[in-house]
């Protein structure tokens, strides 16, 4: 039993070394045709690492040839399948830029956007890649509105916008939690403008009232009249938009308190 297992292991090692030796021989000494045929064969066997190394050697040697187009496309895919997503995005973009008349332009443009999408980080991290992915997906839809990839690109844009929405929402709430009320009000306001259809907007509208109220509370008397006035304005906007809101009572208390404080401020101003 053990002899059989040992024999299988030895045969596997021999085949592995033979395969490596064959690959190294083609990579270092093979002709252009041998490298090309081997690269295609490795690619079709899903050995993207070896295929990629061969395509990297080949591409400068076959520039201008008809088969250069496939080599460049497959090279981009080699990076994608190895999850080297920044590189795959780069090479798919380079492909559709260099081969503008290719029948694969649509596919390459989609894969450029898709690579950026797959490289988009968690919502709490920097979202530069997410912005790029949205822009690339939108550019694709503008150029190929009837593409077989249209539905997927639309889904990508929706998903990534939700990610940006969540980051913006949590960022605004963070300002409130650390008591930077002025920044909280500004970011809540920006959120409403940037994401007018968000499910968070009812809560955000209430939190903007709350943050403005807290901001007015810690302000100097000289500034309080204007800032409590903004609480009143924000409440009016809130109640117009969400007359049956679950935050209605809490918002009304802030509104009533602001009205009383404004009246008191006016009285004090008259006395002075």
C-alpha positions in Angstrom: 0.0 0.0 0.0 2.7 2.5 1.0 4.8 1.4 -2.0 1.9 2.3 -4.3 1.5 5.7 -2.7 5.2 6.3 -2.9 5.2 5.4 -6.6 2.3 7.8 -7.3 4.1 10.6 -5.5 7.4 9.9 -7.3 5.6 9.9 -10.7 3.8 13.1 -9.8 7.1 14.7 -9.0 8.7 13.5 -12.2 5.7 14.9 -14.2 6.0 18.2 -12.4 9.7 18.6 -13.0 9.2 17.6 -16.6 6.4 20.1 -17.0 8.5 22.9 -15.4 11.5 22.0 -17.5 9.4 22.1 -20.7 7.9 25.4 -19.8 11.3 27.0 -18.9 12.7 25.7 -22.2 9.9 27.3 -24.2 10.1 30.5 -22.2 13.9 30.9 -22.6 14.7 29.2 -26.0 11.4 28.7 -27.8 10.6 30.5 -31.1 7.9 33.1 -31.3 5.5 30.5 -32.7 6.3 28.0 -30.0 5.8 30.6 -27.3 2.6 31.7 -28.8 1.2 28.2 -29.1 2.3 27.3 -25.6 0.8 30.5 -24.2 -2.6 29.7 -25.8 -2.4 26.1 -24.6 -1.6 27.2 -21.0 -4.3 29.8 -21.1 -6.9 27.2 -22.3 -5.8 24.9 -19.4 -6.4 27.8 -17.0 -2.7 28.0 -16.1 -2.8 31.8 -16.1 0.5 32.2 -14.4 2.5 30.5 -17.1 0.4 31.8 -19.9 0.9 35.3 -18.5 4.7 34.9 -18.4 4.7 33.8 -22.0 2.4 36.5 -23.2 4.6 39.1 -21.5 7.6 37.8 -23.5 5.6 37.6 -26.7 3.7 40.9 -26.9 6.7 43.0 -27.8 7.8 40.4 -30.4 4.5 40.2 -32.3 3.5 43.9 -32.2 1.7 44.7 -35.4 0.8 41.1 -36.2 -2.8 39.9 -36.3 -2.3 37.5 -33.4 -1.1 40.4 -31.2 -4.7 41.3 -30.6 -5.6 38.0 -28.9 -2.3 37.9 -27.0 -3.0 41.3 -25.5 -6.6 40.4 -24.6 -5.6 37.1 -23.0 -2.7 38.8 -21.1 -5.3 41.1 -19.5 -7.4 38.1 -18.6 -4.4 36.3 -17.1 -4.1 39.2 -14.6 -7.8 39.2 -13.9 -8.0 35.5 -13.2 -5.0 35.8 -10.8 -6.9 38.6 -9.0 -4.3 41.2 -10.0 -7.2 43.6 -10.5 -5.4 46.9 -10.9 -3.2 45.3 -13.5 -6.1 43.7 -15.3 -7.9 47.0 -15.4 -4.8 48.7 -16.8 -4.3 46.1 -19.6 -8.0 45.9 -20.5 -8.0 49.7 -20.9 -4.8 49.5 -22.9 -6.4 46.9 -25.1 -9.4 48.9 -26.1 -7.3 52.0 -26.5 -4.8 50.3 -28.8 -7.4 48.2 -30.7 -10.2 50.6 -31.2 -11.6 48.7 -34.2 -11.4 45.3 -32.6 -14.5 43.2 -32.2 -13.4 42.7 -28.6 -13.5 46.4 -27.6 -16.9 46.1 -26.0 -15.8 43.1 -24.0 -12.5 44.8 -22.9 -14.3 48.0 -21.9 -16.7 45.9 -19.8 -13.8 44.0 -18.2 -12.0 47.2 -17.4 -15.1 48.4 -15.5 -15.6 45.0 -13.9 -12.0 44.8 -12.8 -12.3 48.2 -11.0 -15.6 47.0 -9.5 -14.0 43.8 -8.1 -11.2 46.0 -6.7 -13.6 48.3 -4.9 -12.8 48.2 -1.2 -15.1 47.9 1.8 -17.2 51.0 2.3 -15.2 52.4 5.3 -12.0 52.6 3.2 -10.9 55.1 0.6 -13.4 55.0 -2.3 -11.3 56.3 -5.2 -11.5 52.9 -6.9 -15.2 52.9 -6.4 -15.5 56.3 -8.1 -13.4 55.0 -11.0 -15.5 51.9 -11.3 -18.8 53.9 -11.4 -17.3 56.3 -14.1 -16.1 53.3 -16.2 -19.4 51.5 -16.0 -21.3 54.7 -16.9 -18.9 55.3 -19.9 -19.6 51.7 -21.0 -23.3 52.2 -20.9 -23.1 55.4 -22.8 -21.1 53.7 -25.6 -22.9 50.4 -25.6 -26.5 51.0 -24.4 -27.7 47.8 -26.0 -24.9 45.5 -24.9 -25.4 42.1 -23.3 -23.4 43.6 -20.4 -25.8 46.5 -19.9 -27.9 45.0 -17.1 -24.7 43.9 -15.2 -23.2 47.4 -15.6 -26.4 49.0 -14.3 -26.3 46.6 -11.3 -22.7 47.5 -10.6 -23.4 51.2 -10.6 -26.4 50.8 -8.2 -24.3 48.6 -5.8 -21.3 50.9 -5.8 -23.5 54.0 -5.3 -25.0 52.3 -2.3 -21.5 51.7 -0.9 -20.7 55.5 -1.3 -24.0 56.3 0.3 -23.2 54.1 3.3 -19.8 55.7 3.7 -21.2 59.2 3.5 -24.0 58.3 6.0 -21.6 56.8 8.5 -19.1 59.7 8.0 -21.8 62.3 8.8 -22.9 60.3 11.9 -19.3 60.1 13.0 -19.1 63.9 13.0 -22.1 64.0 15.2 -20.8 61.4 17.6 -17.5 63.3 18.1 -19.5 66.5 18.7 -18.3 68.3 15.7 -21.8 69.6 15.1 -21.0 72.2 12.4 -19.3 69.5 10.3 -22.2 67.1 11.0 -24.7 69.6 9.7 -22.7 70.3 6.6 -22.2 66.6 5.8 -25.9 65.7 6.5 -26.8 68.5 4.1 -24.4 67.2 1.5 -25.7 63.7 1.9 -29.3 64.9 1.2 -28.0 66.6 -2.0 -25.8 63.7 -3.2 -28.3 60.9 -2.4 -31.8 62.3 -2.8 -33.4 58.9 -3.0 -31.6 57.3 -0.1 -33.5 55.3 2.5 -31.4 57.1 5.1 -32.8 60.5 4.3 -35.6 60.6 6.8 -33.1 59.9 9.7 -30.5 62.2 8.2 -33.1 65.1 8.0 -33.8 64.5 11.7 -30.2 64.2 12.7 -29.5 67.5 10.9 -32.0 69.2 13.1 -30.5 67.6 16.2 -26.9 68.5 15.2 -27.9 72.1 14.4 -29.7 72.4 17.8 -26.6 71.1 19.6 -24.5 73.5 17.6 -26.7 76.4 18.6 -26.5 75.3 22.3 -22.8 75.6 22.4 -22.6 78.8 20.4 -22.1 82.3 21.8 -25.2 84.4 22.3 -24.3 86.5 19.4 -24.5 83.5 17.1 -27.4 81.7 18.7 -30.2 83.6 17.1 -29.1 82.6 13.6 -28.4 79.0 14.6 -31.6 78.4 16.4 -33.3 80.0 13.4 -31.7 77.2 11.3 -33.2 74.6 13.6 -36.6 76.0 12.9 -36.0 76.0 9.2 -34.6 72.4 9.2 -37.7 71.3 11.2 -40.0 72.9 8.7 -38.3 71.2 5.8 -38.4 67.9 7.7 -42.0 68.0 8.6 -43.0 68.9 5.1 -41.1 65.9 3.7 -42.0 63.4 6.5 -45.2 64.4 8.2 -45.7 60.9 9.7 -42.1 60.3 10.6 -41.2 58.2 13.7 -38.8 61.1 14.6 -41.7 63.6 14.6 -42.1 64.0 18.3 -38.3 64.3 19.0 -38.0 66.9 16.2 -41.0 68.9 17.6 -39.3 69.1 21.0 -36.2 70.6 19.4 -38.4 73.0 17.4 -40.4 74.1 20.4 -37.2 74.6 22.5 -35.6 76.6 19.7 -38.7 78.9 19.4 -38.6 79.6 23.1 -34.9 80.3 23.1 -35.3 82.7 20.1 -38.0 84.5 22.0 -35.8 84.8 25.0 -32.9 86.1 22.9 -35.2 88.7 21.3 -36.3 89.9 24.8 -32.7 90.1 26.0 -31.7 92.1 22.9 -34.5 94.6 23.5 -33.4 95.1 27.1 -29.8 95.8 26.0 
